[in-house]
Amino acid sequence: MNLHNKVAIVTGAGEGMGRAIAIRFAKEGANVVLAEINQAAAEETLATIGGRALAVPTDIAKVDQIDDLIARTVEAFGRIDILVNNAGVTKPLGFFEVTEADWDWMYSVNARGLFFCMQRAAREMVNQRAGKIVNIASIAGKGFRGTSNIAYAGTKGAVIAMTRIGASQLARYNINVNAICPGATRTNLFEMGIAEAVAKRKVTREEAVRRMEATIPLGRSNSPDDIANMAAFLASSEADNITGQSFNVDGGLMWD
Ligand SMILES: NC(=O)c1ccc[n+]([C@@H]2O[C@H](COP(=O)([O-])OP(=O)(O)OC[C@H]3O[C@@H](n4cnc5c(N)ncnc54)[C@H](O)[C@@H]3O)[C@@H](O)[C@H]2O)c1
């Protein structure tokens, strides 16, 4: 158990890869705090984990709710060792369709919310001179052409940049900051993209998935567990001398 007795916050832990990460961390021995806007989904993850977990209803777009999340985590478990910034939002939009409201919505969660989670969790981590932050970015942030929309890609580019700057500014406190850049991963967001392809190309769901996966060198999309594997490694002491990096988990779609 690589995360024995560690205290880990996972944002967006009710569904998709956040849920897989939370369950994996609990299996690795961590006390997991589920920071999730969808309470019903958080309760399901909590029930699956059983014992060492706590659900704290949190909208990471609201800084006062992040402060409450941090306070409740410290109250329950005494410290924060790991933060996984996973919560993220998007929808399929063409270049000319992106509105100010779309822009603000995606940036408020994916970039602004992610930063304030990092800052607030790091305030606790500095006291213990140790911590691991894992940000879920995307290959969209590296210019993947099949992204859901341009503003989303911008938020993920921001995550990659903040991972580097955060790593350099927190290194003196022995806090590691790394990012994972998933490719297509079978979650709600994946289904949204497939539904768009079905409508646009007038094909079946199976055909849309087959065409998409045919573009991936290793021939398949990720399961959420593919991302949880990398998150468990980056959150563990095995990654002690790795910081500021953004690792693609995408079956070989992108090279940098
Ligand atoms: N699925 C993919 O193909 C893919 C690819 C690249 C990157 N990503 C990124 O991976 C991360 C997880 O995505 P997913 O596919 O598991 O999505 P998902 O929609 O299945 O799950 C996201 C979770 O985050 C929660 N959430 C949304 N807004 C929140 C907020 N303001 N505060 C707290 N929780 C909130 C949702 O309720 C949900 O439980 C996101 O950052 C996403 O951008 C996904």
The ligand as an ORCA input file, in Angstrom:
! r2SCAN-3c Opt
* xyz 0 1
  N     -12.786     12.139    -20.185
  C     -11.840     12.564    -20.985
  O     -11.734     12.100    -22.132
  C     -10.847     13.602    -20.511
  C      -9.714     13.834    -21.310
  C      -8.775     14.769    -20.869
  C      -8.937     15.415    -19.661
  N     -10.055     15.169    -18.906
  C     -10.147     15.881    -17.627
  O     -10.266     14.921    -16.591
  C     -10.946     15.484    -15.478
  C     -12.079     14.551    -15.052
  O     -12.971     14.437    -16.135
  P     -13.996     13.219    -16.305
  O     -13.920     12.812    -17.717
  O     -13.809     12.226    -15.226
  O     -15.350     14.039    -16.101
  P     -16.761     13.667    -15.419
  O     -17.692     14.688    -15.933
  O     -17.060     12.214    -15.578
  O     -16.458     13.926    -13.864
  C     -16.148     15.204    -13.395
  C     -16.579     15.297    -11.941
  O     -16.263     16.618    -11.476
  C     -17.382     17.135    -10.774
  N     -17.397     18.604    -10.835
  C     -17.718     19.389    -11.894
  N     -17.647     20.686    -11.567
  C     -17.245     20.728    -10.268
  C     -17.010     21.805     -9.364
  N     -17.188     23.083     -9.726
  N     -16.610     21.505     -8.108
  C     -16.459     20.205     -7.707
  N     -16.688     19.158     -8.530
  C     -17.086     19.406     -9.796
  C     -18.588     16.508    -11.461
  O     -19.746     16.549    -10.647
  C     -18.080     15.093    -11.745
  O     -18.310     14.222    -10.661
  C     -11.411     16.869    -15.935
  O     -10.511     17.846    -15.462
  C     -11.348     16.774    -17.450
  O     -11.174     18.022    -18.046
  C     -11.014     14.293    -19.316
*
